[in-house]
Every structure is written in structure tokens, then in C-alpha cells.
């Protein structure tokens, strides 16, 4: 399995700070790997909520995670502030591949980078549904140039 190239902070959009917590550290004195996935989830969903394209409580269309992955390059630990950057690598008719880079406070290269693939479904039926126009428009603004799904 080949290791991806570490990405620069400026290759991501919508950078947001995430404060680590004491409980995020594991016995090895760094943030446990499972916490990184919570950071990814926070970066993606906070952006969608801020852009007013996700109503997690009552929206008719919701995104379900069907795939996720992470590559770790350097540890972060409490009390670090982590900065999460977001971009869209692919946008299909009912799915989106979000990519997230996590950066130490002054880091220009990702300490970790990963992805989430959301399939958007009808909340009631849990069947794939086309991306709503407003969501597609917002995500087009952070779509990687030359990426599929424009």
C-alpha cells in the first residue's frame, strides 16, 4: 500500500480550529487514532451546518458514511489545537468524497489526512437520493479543481 503525499494547508478550504481534550490522549501520550475520525466528522458536518445545507434534526436528506480512511504523519496531543481543512474530491449524483487535512497549530503539512464518503439518502426510506441543489452548489465551491463530478 503506497503512502499518499502529505498535503499543504493551502490545498484545503474551510479551515476550522478544533480544541483537543485531555481525554483525547491515549496511554502513549498522543491523540488516539479513533479521535481523528471524530475530528473529520466535526469538520464536515460543521461546514455543512454553517452553510445551511444540513438540517441534521429534520432534513429530508441526510448523508450516511459508507467509507472512511486516514493516514497519520505526525502525532498531535492535548493541549494542541488542531486545524481541520476540508475539500471535496468527488461529487456524484448521490455521493460525495470529502477529504480532510488535520494540521498542528503552526503546521503547513498535514499531521493526518483522510476521507469520508457520504451517500445521501432520503431520511425516511434510507434509499439513495440525488444531492439537493443547494448542497451541490455549496460543495462545488470546495471541489478540487479537475475533480470528477462537476
C-alpha positions as CSV (number, residue, x, y, z in Angstrom):
1,X,0.0,0.0,0.0
2,X,1.5,3.3,-1.0
3,X,1.6,6.2,1.3
4,X,0.0,9.4,0.0
5,X,1.9,12.7,-0.3
6,X,1.4,15.0,2.7
7,X,-0.8,17.8,1.7
8,X,-0.2,21.5,2.4
9,X,-2.7,23.5,4.5
10,X,-3.4,25.8,1.5
11,X,-4.8,22.9,-0.5
12,X,-7.9,22.7,1.8
13,X,-10.8,25.1,2.3
14,X,-12.9,26.0,5.3
15,X,-10.2,25.7,7.9
16,X,-11.6,25.4,11.4
17,X,-9.9,25.1,14.8
18,X,-10.6,22.0,17.0
19,X,-9.6,22.1,20.6
20,X,-8.2,18.7,21.8
21,X,-9.3,17.5,25.2
22,X,-7.4,15.7,28.0
23,X,-9.4,12.6,27.4
24,X,-8.4,12.5,23.7
25,X,-4.9,11.4,24.6
26,X,-4.2,7.7,25.0
27,X,-1.6,5.8,27.1
28,X,1.1,6.7,24.5
29,X,0.5,10.5,25.3
30,X,-0.9,11.4,21.9
31,X,-4.4,11.7,20.5
32,X,-5.8,8.2,19.9
33,X,-6.5,7.3,16.3
34,X,-10.2,6.9,16.8
35,X,-10.5,10.6,17.8
36,X,-9.2,11.6,14.3
37,X,-12.4,10.2,12.8
38,X,-14.4,12.4,15.2
39,X,-12.4,15.4,14.0
40,X,-13.2,14.5,10.4
41,X,-16.9,14.2,11.2
42,X,-16.8,17.6,13.0
43,X,-15.1,19.4,10.1
44,X,-17.5,18.0,7.5
45,X,-20.7,18.5,9.4
46,X,-19.9,21.8,11.0
47,X,-19.2,23.2,7.5
48,X,-22.5,21.8,6.1
49,X,-24.4,23.2,9.1
50,X,-22.7,26.6,8.8
51,X,-23.5,26.7,5.0
52,X,-27.2,25.9,5.9
53,X,-27.3,22.7,3.7
54,X,-27.6,20.2,6.6
55,X,-30.5,20.1,8.9
56,X,-29.4,17.1,11.0
57,X,-32.6,17.1,13.1
58,X,-35.3,17.3,10.5
59,X,-33.9,17.5,7.0
60,X,-35.4,15.2,4.4
61,X,-32.0,14.2,3.0
62,X,-29.1,13.0,5.2
63,X,-25.6,11.8,4.5
64,X,-24.5,8.4,5.7
65,X,-20.9,7.5,6.0
66,X,-20.1,4.4,3.8
67,X,-16.3,4.6,3.7
68,X,-13.6,6.4,5.7
69,X,-9.8,6.2,5.9
70,X,-6.9,8.1,7.5
71,X,-3.1,8.4,7.0
72,X,-1.1,9.6,10.0
73,X,2.1,11.5,9.6
74,X,2.9,13.1,13.0
75,X,1.2,12.9,16.4
76,X,-0.9,15.6,18.0
77,X,-1.6,15.7,21.7
78,X,-3.6,17.6,24.3
79,X,-3.4,20.6,24.7
80,X,-2.8,21.1,20.9
81,X,-5.3,23.0,18.8
82,X,-5.8,21.0,15.6
83,X,-6.9,22.8,12.5
84,X,-9.1,20.9,10.1
85,X,-9.3,21.7,6.4
86,X,-12.0,20.4,4.1
87,X,-12.3,19.8,0.3
88,X,-14.4,17.7,-2.0
89,X,-12.6,15.3,-4.2
90,X,-15.6,13.8,-5.9
91,X,-19.2,14.6,-6.2
92,X,-21.5,12.0,-7.8
93,X,-25.3,12.0,-8.2
94,X,-25.9,10.9,-4.6
95,X,-22.5,10.6,-3.0
96,X,-19.6,12.9,-2.0
97,X,-16.0,12.1,-1.1
98,X,-14.9,14.6,1.5
99,X,-11.2,15.0,2.2
100,X,-9.9,16.4,5.5
101,X,-6.5,17.5,6.4
102,X,-5.6,17.9,10.1
103,X,-2.8,20.4,11.0
104,X,-1.0,21.2,14.1
105,X,-1.3,24.9,15.1
106,X,1.7,26.1,13.1
107,X,2.0,23.2,10.7
108,X,1.9,23.7,7.0
109,X,1.9,20.0,6.2
110,X,-0.9,17.7,7.4
111,X,-0.3,15.8,10.6
112,X,-3.0,13.5,9.3
113,X,-5.3,13.4,6.3
114,X,-8.2,11.3,5.5
115,X,-11.6,11.0,3.8
116,X,-15.3,10.3,4.3
117,X,-17.6,9.1,1.6
118,X,-21.2,10.1,2.3
119,X,-24.1,8.6,0.4
120,X,-27.1,11.0,0.6
121,X,-30.3,9.2,1.4
122,X,-34.0,10.0,2.0
123,X,-34.3,10.2,5.8
124,X,-37.5,8.1,6.0
125,X,-36.7,5.4,3.4
126,X,-32.9,5.3,3.7
127,X,-32.6,5.0,0.0
128,X,-30.0,7.0,-2.1
129,X,-31.4,10.3,-3.4
130,X,-29.9,12.9,-5.7
131,X,-27.9,15.6,-3.9
132,X,-30.1,18.6,-3.2
133,X,-29.3,21.6,-5.5
134,X,-28.3,23.8,-2.5
135,X,-25.8,21.2,-1.3
136,X,-24.4,20.7,-4.7
137,X,-23.9,24.4,-5.1
138,X,-22.1,24.8,-1.7
139,X,-19.9,21.7,-2.4
140,X,-18.9,23.0,-5.8
141,X,-17.2,25.8,-4.1
142,X,-14.8,23.5,-2.4
143,X,-14.4,20.9,-5.1
144,X,-10.8,20.2,-6.0
145,X,-10.1,21.7,-9.4
146,X,-10.2,19.0,-12.1
147,X,-12.0,16.5,-9.8
148,X,-14.8,14.4,-11.1
149,X,-18.4,15.3,-10.6
150,X,-18.5,19.0,-11.6
